[in-house]
């Protein structure tokens, strides 16, 4: 496929057919994804390939508490899990809110699940001392995760980057035997999509790109 076609048709897939994703194809996907950039070219990513049903059930359970909070916040009109505006939903309400199946079941239905982890000894966190949640370390791991989806698209497969289980990282570390210096970055179900999307909805460039400073003139095409 042509590069721009891949970029504009790679969607978040949560529904899969029963077709398996062979190890040889998965190897080819990861072999391409490994060329993603990372700080200092340290390549701190690690991937655990999960097919075992019991392990996938554990990953699904780990996602449930965060999924419950996500759904509870959506119901009251909040932006879930953002770190600026704290939630007004109490713990009891969150607990009795059902976890949406679309957030917890893909790891059970996909033929393979990739757990993408990052060795924290190998990534730089220049924002570690700022008074906000850190985001910079993600620059050394999420380009790799996105490359997996781009390569999967080329192979006719699809998946999505999920992070709900990260809220229960100690449980996932215990489930998979991850050492304490290895953080959970994403849980990625992969498989043959039940339905392929060919047109994605995104905001136009003018809504997010501005000239010179915040609030500047929107960048517009002269074509």
Backbone torsions as a table, in degrees:
resi	resn	phi	psi	omega
1	UNK	NA	152.1	176.5
2	UNK	-72.4	145.0	-172.0
3	UNK	-53.8	-49.9	-177.8
4	UNK	-64.2	-31.6	176.3
5	UNK	-64.6	-42.4	177.9
6	UNK	-63.5	-45.0	-177.4
7	UNK	-63.9	-34.5	-174.9
8	UNK	-95.5	0.9	178.7
9	UNK	-126.5	6.4	177.1
10	UNK	-85.2	107.3	-173.2
11	UNK	-112.4	168.4	176.9
12	UNK	-82.4	109.3	-175.2
13	UNK	-102.3	129.6	178.1
14	UNK	-124.9	-2.1	-179.9
15	UNK	-121.8	128.0	-171.8
16	UNK	-129.4	155.7	171.4
17	UNK	-80.6	179.7	178.8
18	UNK	-85.0	-1.1	-177.7
19	UNK	-64.9	132.6	179.1
20	UNK	-71.8	159.7	173.1
21	UNK	-110.3	101.9	-173.2
22	UNK	-63.2	152.4	178.0
23	UNK	-57.9	-36.9	-178.5
24	UNK	-63.9	-40.8	177.4
25	UNK	-68.6	-42.1	178.4
26	UNK	-62.2	-40.3	177.1
27	UNK	-60.6	-42.1	-179.5
28	UNK	-64.3	-39.7	178.0
29	UNK	-61.5	-48.2	-178.8
30	UNK	-70.1	-30.8	179.0
31	UNK	-64.8	-31.8	175.7
32	UNK	-82.7	-39.2	-176.3
33	UNK	-64.0	-26.9	-175.3
34	UNK	-66.0	-9.9	178.7
35	UNK	-86.5	11.1	175.4
36	UNK	-65.5	151.3	177.8
37	UNK	-75.4	154.7	172.7
38	UNK	-152.8	155.3	-178.0
39	UNK	-57.2	124.5	-179.7
40	UNK	66.7	11.4	-175.2
41	UNK	53.6	36.4	-177.0
42	UNK	-80.8	-19.5	173.6
43	UNK	50.8	58.9	-175.0
44	UNK	-79.3	9.4	-177.6
45	UNK	-78.4	147.8	171.9
46	UNK	-133.6	145.3	-178.1
47	UNK	-128.5	127.9	173.1
48	UNK	-107.8	121.0	-179.7
49	UNK	-90.2	116.5	-174.0
50	UNK	-113.2	121.0	172.4
51	UNK	-119.4	-22.8	-177.1
52	UNK	-61.0	129.6	-176.0
53	UNK	-61.7	-43.6	-177.3
54	UNK	-63.4	-40.5	179.0
55	UNK	-66.5	-40.6	178.6
56	UNK	-64.9	-35.3	175.7
57	UNK	-63.3	-37.8	176.8
58	UNK	-64.5	-39.8	177.8
59	UNK	-66.1	-38.9	177.8
60	UNK	-63.7	-43.4	178.6
61	UNK	-63.0	-37.6	-179.5
62	UNK	-65.0	-28.0	-179.8
63	UNK	-81.5	-17.8	-172.2
64	UNK	-61.4	-47.9	-178.7
65	UNK	-58.4	-43.2	178.9
66	UNK	-68.4	-34.9	178.1
67	UNK	-66.4	-38.5	176.7
68	UNK	-60.7	-47.1	179.3
69	UNK	-64.7	-41.1	178.9
70	UNK	-56.1	-50.3	-178.2
71	UNK	-65.3	-40.7	-179.4
72	UNK	-63.8	-39.1	179.0
73	UNK	-69.8	-39.3	177.9
74	UNK	-60.6	-39.0	-177.2
75	UNK	-63.1	-27.0	179.5
76	UNK	-103.6	11.2	174.8
77	UNK	82.2	18.1	178.9
78	UNK	-90.7	160.9	171.9
79	UNK	-88.5	106.8	-168.8
80	UNK	-59.9	136.2	168.9
81	UNK	64.6	14.3	176.0
82	UNK	-76.2	152.0	-170.9
83	UNK	-97.6	2.5	179.6
84	UNK	-95.2	-50.4	179.6
85	UNK	-103.7	105.9	-177.3
86	UNK	-67.4	149.1	-177.5
87	UNK	-69.1	146.4	175.0
88	UNK	-99.0	-1.4	-178.1
89	UNK	-81.6	129.1	-177.5
90	UNK	-79.5	162.3	-174.5
91	UNK	-60.7	-37.0	-179.2
92	UNK	-65.6	-40.0	178.5
93	UNK	-65.8	-42.5	178.2
94	UNK	-60.1	-43.8	-176.4
95	UNK	-64.2	-36.5	-177.9
96	UNK	-89.1	-1.1	176.1
97	UNK	-79.8	125.0	179.6
98	UNK	-63.0	141.3	174.6
99	UNK	-75.6	123.2	-179.6
100	UNK	-58.8	132.1	-177.6
101	UNK	-59.4	-34.3	-177.6
102	UNK	-65.6	-16.7	179.8
103	UNK	-95.8	-20.6	-175.0
104	UNK	-116.3	-21.5	-174.1
105	UNK	-87.4	-23.4	-178.5
106	UNK	-55.6	-34.8	-180.0
107	UNK	-70.1	-17.0	177.3
108	UNK	-88.9	-27.9	-173.5
109	UNK	-96.7	-25.0	-179.2
110	UNK	-70.3	148.4	179.2
111	UNK	-68.5	-23.6	178.6
112	UNK	-149.4	147.8	177.4
113	UNK	-125.4	129.7	175.6
114	UNK	-101.3	126.9	171.8
115	UNK	-100.3	112.9	-178.4
116	UNK	-97.3	120.5	-178.5
117	UNK	-121.4	164.7	-178.5
118	UNK	-135.7	133.9	176.6
119	UNK	-78.1	109.2	-175.1
120	UNK	-67.3	-12.3	176.3
121	UNK	-76.2	-12.6	-173.1
122	UNK	-112.3	5.2	-179.8
123	UNK	-119.7	147.2	178.0
124	UNK	-92.7	141.7	179.8
125	UNK	-129.7	76.2	-176.8
126	UNK	-64.1	-15.3	179.3
127	UNK	-100.4	14.8	-174.6
128	UNK	-61.9	-29.7	-176.9
129	UNK	-97.9	3.4	177.4
130	UNK	-80.4	156.2	-176.9
131	UNK	-87.5	60.1	176.0
132	UNK	-162.3	170.7	178.2
133	UNK	-65.6	141.7	-179.6
134	UNK	-75.9	140.3	177.7
135	UNK	-129.8	-17.6	-170.9
136	UNK	-64.9	-36.7	-179.2
137	UNK	-58.1	-28.3	179.8
138	UNK	-61.7	-22.6	179.9
139	UNK	-64.4	-19.6	-178.5
140	UNK	-98.6	3.2	-179.0
141	UNK	-132.7	-37.3	-174.8
142	UNK	-75.7	-26.5	169.6
143	UNK	-59.5	-35.5	176.5
144	UNK	-65.8	-44.5	179.0
145	UNK	-61.7	-40.8	179.5
146	UNK	-68.4	-37.1	177.0
147	UNK	-60.2	-33.5	176.7
148	UNK	-60.9	-43.9	-179.7
149	UNK	-68.8	-37.0	177.4
150	UNK	-65.1	-43.2	179.1
151	UNK	-67.3	-37.8	176.9
152	UNK	-62.8	-39.2	178.0
153	UNK	-61.1	-41.1	178.7
154	UNK	-62.5	-32.9	-178.6
155	UNK	-87.5	-0.9	179.9
156	UNK	88.5	11.2	178.5
157	UNK	-112.2	175.5	-177.5
158	UNK	-157.1	168.9	179.6
159	UNK	-172.2	-161.8	179.0
160	UNK	-153.4	156.7	176.5
161	UNK	-94.5	113.5	176.9
162	UNK	-114.0	147.1	-176.5
163	UNK	-131.3	4.3	-177.0
164	UNK	-58.1	-38.3	-177.3
165	UNK	-65.7	-17.7	-179.7
166	UNK	-64.1	-24.2	177.2
167	UNK	-65.8	-21.2	177.0
168	UNK	-115.3	42.7	-174.5
169	UNK	-54.3	-43.2	178.5
170	UNK	-56.1	-37.7	179.1
171	UNK	-66.4	-39.4	179.4
172	UNK	-70.8	-38.1	176.4
173	UNK	-59.6	-42.0	179.0
174	UNK	-68.4	-39.7	-178.7
175	UNK	-62.0	-40.6	-172.8
176	UNK	-106.6	-2.7	-179.6
177	UNK	74.4	28.1	179.5
178	UNK	-72.8	133.6	174.9
179	UNK	-68.1	162.5	-172.7
180	UNK	-65.2	-24.2	-179.0
181	UNK	-88.0	4.2	178.8
182	UNK	-109.2	119.3	-176.8
183	UNK	-98.7	148.7	175.3
184	UNK	-79.2	122.5	179.5
185	UNK	-102.2	-37.9	-177.7
186	UNK	-164.5	151.1	169.3
187	UNK	-116.4	120.3	-170.1
188	UNK	-122.4	100.8	171.7
189	UNK	-71.2	137.3	-179.4
190	UNK	-132.9	145.7	176.2
191	UNK	178.2	-175.3	175.6
192	UNK	-76.7	122.7	-176.1
193	UNK	-66.1	138.2	176.8
194	UNK	-65.8	-31.8	177.1
195	UNK	-147.2	125.6	-179.3
196	UNK	-90.5	131.1	174.7
197	UNK	-89.2	141.2	-179.3
198	UNK	-117.7	-6.0	178.1
199	UNK	-139.4	115.0	-178.3
200	UNK	-97.8	152.0	178.1
201	UNK	-101.6	122.9	177.2
202	UNK	-141.6	156.4	176.5
203	UNK	-64.2	145.8	176.5
204	UNK	-68.8	156.5	-178.2
205	UNK	-54.0	-38.5	-176.7
206	UNK	-60.5	-20.0	-177.8
207	UNK	-85.8	-14.9	-178.4
208	UNK	-129.4	-11.1	-179.2
209	UNK	-110.7	128.1	-177.4
210	UNK	-134.3	156.9	-175.1
211	UNK	-91.5	132.0	167.1
212	UNK	74.3	-39.6	-177.8
213	UNK	-162.4	168.5	177.5
214	UNK	-57.7	129.5	-178.5
215	UNK	84.2	5.0	179.9
216	UNK	-70.8	176.8	179.7
217	UNK	-59.4	132.2	179.5
218	UNK	-61.0	143.3	173.8
219	UNK	-73.3	126.7	-179.0
220	UNK	-126.9	151.9	177.1
221	UNK	-77.1	141.5	176.3
222	UNK	-98.1	4.0	-179.6
223	UNK	-71.7	NA	NA
